[in-house]
Amino acid sequence: MGTLAVKARLNTRPSAREVGTRSLETATTWDKIRKRAVFKSSMGDPEYIRLAGSNASCQNPMPAAPGGLRPCALAAQTLYGHVVRHAPGSVSRIMAAQYRVFEFEEVDECLTLVPLCARRALDAAGLKVSLAAWQSLPLHARQALAQAGSGASVLVDVVEESLIGLEPPPSPVAGEIDPAPDTIPDLVVTALGHERPLSKTLWAALSTLERWVLVKLSRRDDHSRLNTAYDTIIGHSAYSAHLTPSGAARMVNVAEKAITRRTAIAESHIRMNETAFACLEKGNAPKGDVLGAARLAGIMAAKRTGELIPLCHPLSLSAIDVDCALVRESHSVAVTTQVVASDRTGVEMEALVAATVAALTIYDMLKSIDRSMVIENTRLISKTGGKSGDFAA
């Protein structure tokens, strides 16, 4: 279909029955879609429209990435993108986008069956399509619907535009709201039972699509499919948020947590013999300023905690204070650190790492005098902020 043919088709506003959705009944909405689609088609040549409406890409489907994420090509209806040349004489526009298909769905790359992410998109728009109608959609439209339902919120406008001209038209249904992250629906708890635990913390850490899938499958009388979904989405994570469903270590997703002020105070002690302490006290250590080096080391270590501790998040620290106090009675140094940040997770590890590395630096500076020094009583003294509240030892 050439550009002129596309323009002629789009210049005729369809009836609500033809479109099958109430949100497209107004001339304003239709005009917006028509103008944007004409603009996109006019940027290319007739070959662009022909490629956009074909399922030719199914001949060479793109492989699924780890975790079930697949790249998808969105054509004219998506109204985004850049020019990519696939072969001499052919031009198509794609948007680098991803949609999620779970392994238990057994949906192929051509999306022959309706994936759950697309079902979520259709539910949010208050629409339902038959399998025959779904399979009549061009691949790019199916991919657009899958991508529209894979994010934190459903792209309803993409859903509506992808279904223009669909035969038979979609049927209106009661729209479904995404489940809230702070409350586990009773039907999910009941359907999973005691054998499959699901904590509020883990529920909140799931993606919006994952929560929607568990609610959707809990409504059906298909425990086998729900159990498979539970194993895929939650699995070993039920016992530790630092484990993936398959049991591998991971860094917890804190993207949906609120940014709040976080503080932490930690301490560590290093005990030495009388000779080393006297040298430290007089300031004549062979390697120079011991306590000055320890303070700098503690500050530097706090800033690199995310690189030292595998599952720690890199944080933007606001303040780091390292204090080294001499304790003559025990021939020791008490290292106290305080770290402050405004972020989504706490700074306890930053304070502890700073105290530990400062103590280690003191050992390194004085080890030529006393190799029997002991680093001890490293602990968290207090912390504030975050969902778990304040702590004091």
KAPE-V721404 format. One record per residue. RES is the residue in three letters. PSI is psi in whole degrees, -180 to 180 (none if undefined). NEAR is the number of other ideal C-beta (glycine too) atoms within 8 Angstrom. Layout:
# KAPE-V721404
res=RES psi=PSI near=NEAR
res=RES psi=PSI near=NEAR
This chain:
# KAPE-V721404
res=MET psi=127 near=8
res=GLY psi=175 near=7
res=THR psi=-42 near=11
res=LEU psi=-40 near=6
res=ALA psi=-39 near=8
res=VAL psi=-44 near=13
res=LYS psi=-43 near=11
res=ALA psi=-40 near=8
res=ARG psi=-41 near=8
res=LEU psi=-19 near=9
res=ASN psi=-12 near=6
res=THR psi=114 near=6
res=ARG psi=124 near=7
res=PRO psi=159 near=10
res=SER psi=166 near=6
res=ALA psi=-33 near=10
res=ARG psi=-38 near=6
res=GLU psi=-38 near=8
res=VAL psi=-39 near=13
res=GLY psi=21 near=12
res=THR psi=138 near=14
res=ARG psi=-30 near=7
res=SER psi=-12 near=8
res=LEU psi=14 near=13
res=GLU psi=-21 near=8
res=THR psi=145 near=6
res=ALA psi=-32 near=6
res=THR psi=-48 near=6
res=THR psi=-45 near=11
res=TRP psi=-42 near=11
res=ASP psi=-39 near=9
res=LYS psi=-46 near=8
res=ILE psi=-45 near=12
res=ARG psi=-46 near=11
res=LYS psi=-42 near=8
res=ARG psi=-38 near=9
res=ALA psi=-41 near=14
res=VAL psi=-40 near=11
res=PHE psi=-45 near=8
res=LYS psi=-42 near=11
res=SER psi=-32 near=13
res=SER psi=-17 near=8
res=MET psi=-22 near=7
res=GLY psi=-155 near=12
res=ASP psi=175 near=6
res=PRO psi=-28 near=8
res=GLU psi=-33 near=10
res=TYR psi=-45 near=15
res=ILE psi=-38 near=14
res=ARG psi=-44 near=9
res=LEU psi=-39 near=12
res=ALA psi=-32 near=12
res=GLY psi=4 near=8
res=SER psi=166 near=9
res=ASN psi=27 near=7
res=ALA psi=-31 near=6
res=SER psi=-16 near=10
res=CYS psi=-18 near=9
res=GLN psi=-29 near=5
res=ASN psi=72 near=5
res=PRO psi=148 near=9
res=MET psi=139 near=9
res=PRO psi=151 near=6
res=ALA psi=140 near=8
res=ALA psi=167 near=9
res=PRO psi=140 near=3
res=GLY psi=6 near=5
res=GLY psi=9 near=9
res=LEU psi=134 near=10
res=ARG psi=139 near=13
res=PRO psi=144 near=9
res=CYS psi=150 near=13
res=ALA psi=119 near=10
res=LEU psi=126 near=14
res=ALA psi=-137 near=14
res=ALA psi=-44 near=12
res=GLN psi=-23 near=13
res=THR psi=-27 near=12
res=LEU psi=30 near=8
res=TYR psi=179 near=5
res=GLY psi=-175 near=8
res=HIS psi=168 near=5
res=VAL psi=131 near=7
res=VAL psi=128 near=8
res=ARG psi=119 near=7
res=HIS psi=-31 near=6
res=ALA psi=158 near=5
res=PRO psi=130 near=4
res=GLY psi=-2 near=4
res=SER psi=137 near=9
res=VAL psi=134 near=12
res=SER psi=159 near=11
res=ARG psi=132 near=15
res=ILE psi=155 near=10
res=MET psi=130 near=9
res=ALA psi=102 near=4
res=ALA psi=165 near=9
res=GLN psi=148 near=10
res=TYR psi=159 near=14
res=ARG psi=125 near=11
res=VAL psi=124 near=13
res=PHE psi=148 near=12
res=GLU psi=-37 near=7
res=PHE psi=-12 near=8
res=GLU psi=-27 near=9
res=GLU psi=45 near=6
res=VAL psi=131 near=8
res=ASP psi=177 near=8
res=GLU psi=-25 near=9
res=CYS psi=3 near=8
res=LEU psi=50 near=13
res=THR psi=-37 near=6
res=LEU psi=159 near=9
res=VAL psi=115 near=9
res=PRO psi=161 near=13
res=LEU psi=-34 near=13
res=CYS psi=-37 near=14
res=ALA psi=-36 near=15
res=ARG psi=-39 near=11
res=ARG psi=-42 near=16
res=ALA psi=-43 near=17
res=LEU psi=-41 near=15
res=ASP psi=-43 near=11
res=ALA psi=-33 near=13
res=ALA psi=-4 near=13
res=GLY psi=37 near=10
res=LEU psi=155 near=14
res=LYS psi=135 near=8
res=VAL psi=148 near=11
res=SER psi=162 near=7
res=LEU psi=-39 near=7
res=ALA psi=-42 near=7
res=ALA psi=-41 near=13
res=TRP psi=-46 near=11
res=GLN psi=-18 near=7
res=SER psi=-14 near=7
res=LEU psi=144 near=12
res=PRO psi=157 near=10
res=LEU psi=-41 near=12
res=HIS psi=-33 near=14
res=ALA psi=-39 near=11
res=ARG psi=-42 near=12
res=GLN psi=-39 near=14
res=ALA psi=-42 near=15
res=LEU psi=-39 near=16
res=ALA psi=-42 near=16
res=GLN psi=-36 near=16
res=ALA psi=-29 near=15
res=GLY psi=8 near=18
res=SER psi=-14 near=10
res=GLY psi=-173 near=10
res=ALA psi=-33 near=4
res=SER psi=152 near=6
res=VAL psi=135 near=12
res=LEU psi=84 near=10
res=VAL psi=-36 near=11
res=ASP psi=-35 near=6
res=VAL psi=-38 near=14
res=VAL psi=-50 near=17
res=GLU psi=-43 near=14
res=GLU psi=-33 near=13
res=SER psi=-19 near=12
res=LEU psi=6 near=17
res=ILE psi=129 near=11
res=GLY psi=8 near=7
res=LEU psi=136 near=12
res=GLU psi=128 near=6
res=PRO psi=152 near=6
res=PRO psi=156 near=11
res=PRO psi=150 near=12
res=SER psi=138 near=8
res=PRO psi=137 near=9
res=VAL psi=167 near=8
res=ALA psi=125 near=4
res=GLY psi=153 near=8
res=GLU psi=130 near=8
res=ILE psi=141 near=4
res=ASP psi=139 near=11
res=PRO psi=144 near=9
res=ALA psi=146 near=5
res=PRO psi=-16 near=9
res=ASP psi=-5 near=5
res=THR psi=127 near=6
res=ILE psi=122 near=8
res=PRO psi=142 near=9
res=ASP psi=-36 near=6
res=LEU psi=-30 near=9
res=VAL psi=-45 near=12
res=VAL psi=-44 near=9
res=THR psi=-44 near=8
res=ALA psi=-36 near=10
res=LEU psi=-35 near=12
res=GLY psi=-177 near=6
res=HIS psi=-22 near=4
res=GLU psi=-21 near=4
res=ARG psi=88 near=10
res=PRO psi=151 near=7
res=LEU psi=106 near=11
res=SER psi=162 near=7
res=LYS psi=-36 near=8
res=THR psi=-44 near=7
res=LEU psi=-40 near=12
res=TRP psi=-44 near=11
res=ALA psi=-28 near=9
res=ALA psi=-14 near=9
res=LEU psi=156 near=12
res=SER psi=162 near=6
res=THR psi=-40 near=11
res=LEU psi=-43 near=13
res=GLU psi=-43 near=9
res=ARG psi=-41 near=13
res=TRP psi=-41 near=13
res=VAL psi=-44 near=13
res=LEU psi=-39 near=14
res=VAL psi=-45 near=12
res=LYS psi=-46 near=11
res=LEU psi=-25 near=12
res=SER psi=-24 near=13
res=ARG psi=-19 near=6
res=ARG psi=153 near=8
res=ASP psi=60 near=3
res=ASP psi=81 near=7
res=HIS psi=-31 near=7
res=SER psi=-45 near=6
res=ARG psi=-38 near=10
res=LEU psi=-42 near=14
res=ASN psi=-39 near=9
res=THR psi=-40 near=9
res=ALA psi=-40 near=13
res=TYR psi=-47 near=12
res=ASP psi=-35 near=9
res=THR psi=-43 near=11
res=ILE psi=-37 near=12
res=ILE psi=-64 near=12
res=GLY psi=-127 near=13
res=HIS psi=-16 near=10
res=SER psi=-19 near=11
res=ALA psi=-25 near=10
res=TYR psi=-20 near=6
res=SER psi=129 near=6
res=ALA psi=-15 near=8
res=HIS psi=7 near=8
res=LEU psi=141 near=13
res=THR psi=167 near=10
res=PRO psi=-30 near=11
res=SER psi=-7 near=6
res=GLY psi=0 near=7
res=ALA psi=153 near=6
res=ALA psi=147 near=7
res=ARG psi=163 near=8
res=MET psi=129 near=8
res=VAL psi=140 near=9
res=ASN psi=117 near=6
res=VAL psi=15 near=8
res=ALA psi=-34 near=5
res=GLU psi=0 near=7
res=LYS psi=152 near=8
res=ALA psi=147 near=4
res=ILE psi=119 near=6
res=THR psi=168 near=9
res=ARG psi=129 near=8
res=ARG psi=138 near=15
res=THR psi=155 near=12
res=ALA psi=141 near=16
res=ILE psi=132 near=12
res=ALA psi=165 near=15
res=GLU psi=158 near=13
res=SER psi=147 near=14
res=HIS psi=142 near=14
res=ILE psi=122 near=14
res=ARG psi=140 near=9
res=MET psi=175 near=15
res=ASN psi=173 near=10
res=GLU psi=-37 near=6
res=THR psi=-47 near=8
res=ALA psi=-39 near=13
res=PHE psi=-40 near=13
res=ALA psi=-40 near=8
res=CYS psi=-42 near=11
res=LEU psi=-42 near=15
res=GLU psi=-38 near=8
res=LYS psi=-15 near=6
res=GLY psi=29 near=6
res=ASN psi=36 near=4
res=ALA psi=147 near=12
res=PRO psi=-33 near=5
res=LYS psi=3 near=9
res=GLY psi=-146 near=8
res=ASP psi=98 near=7
res=VAL psi=-52 near=13
res=LEU psi=-34 near=10
res=GLY psi=-43 near=8
res=ALA psi=-38 near=12
res=ALA psi=-41 near=17
res=ARG psi=-46 near=12
res=LEU psi=-40 near=8
res=ALA psi=-41 near=12
res=GLY psi=-42 near=17
res=ILE psi=-46 near=11
res=MET psi=-39 near=9
res=ALA psi=-40 near=14
res=ALA psi=-39 near=15
res=LYS psi=-17 near=9
res=ARG psi=15 near=9
res=THR psi=-42 near=13
res=GLY psi=-23 near=9
res=GLU psi=-23 near=5
res=LEU psi=-39 near=8
res=ILE psi=117 near=8
res=PRO psi=-42 near=5
res=LEU psi=14 near=8
res=CYS psi=147 near=10
res=HIS psi=138 near=10
res=PRO psi=129 near=5
res=LEU psi=156 near=11
res=SER psi=100 near=6
res=LEU psi=140 near=12
res=SER psi=-36 near=6
res=ALA psi=144 near=7
res=ILE psi=126 near=14
res=ASP psi=129 near=7
res=VAL psi=121 near=14
res=ASP psi=133 near=8
res=CYS psi=114 near=12
res=ALA psi=133 near=7
res=LEU psi=133 near=9
res=VAL psi=99 near=10
res=ARG psi=-38 near=7
res=GLU psi=-38 near=4
res=SER psi=6 near=6
res=HIS psi=53 near=11
res=SER psi=169 near=11
res=VAL psi=128 near=15
res=ALA psi=114 near=9
res=VAL psi=122 near=17
res=THR psi=131 near=12
res=THR psi=146 near=18
res=GLN psi=130 near=11
res=VAL psi=139 near=15
res=VAL psi=141 near=11
res=ALA psi=157 near=12
res=SER psi=103 near=8
res=ASP psi=-175 near=11
res=ARG psi=-8 near=9
res=THR psi=164 near=9
res=GLY psi=170 near=9
res=VAL psi=23 near=15
res=GLU psi=-45 near=10
res=MET psi=-36 near=10
res=GLU psi=-43 near=16
res=ALA psi=-42 near=17
res=LEU psi=-42 near=14
res=VAL psi=-41 near=14
res=ALA psi=-45 near=17
res=ALA psi=-42 near=17
res=THR psi=-46 near=12
res=VAL psi=-35 near=12
res=ALA psi=-43 near=18
res=ALA psi=-40 near=16
res=LEU psi=-36 near=10
res=THR psi=-39 near=13
res=ILE psi=-43 near=17
res=TYR psi=-46 near=11
res=ASP psi=-38 near=8
res=MET psi=-24 near=12
res=LEU psi=4 near=16
res=LYS psi=-22 near=9
res=SER psi=-19 near=5
res=ILE psi=-40 near=11
res=ASP psi=108 near=10
res=ARG psi=-2 near=4
res=SER psi=12 near=6
res=MET psi=147 near=14
res=VAL psi=126 near=7
res=ILE psi=125 near=11
res=GLU psi=170 near=8
res=ASN psi=42 near=6
res=THR psi=123 near=12
res=ARG psi=164 near=9
res=LEU psi=127 near=12
res=ILE psi=-44 near=9
res=SER psi=161 near=11
res=LYS psi=152 near=15
res=THR psi=157 near=9
res=GLY psi=162 near=9
res=GLY psi=169 near=9
res=LYS psi=-31 near=4
res=SER psi=-8 near=4
res=GLY psi=-168 near=5
res=ASP psi=159 near=7
res=PHE psi=141 near=9
res=ALA psi=131 near=5
res=ALA psi=none near=6
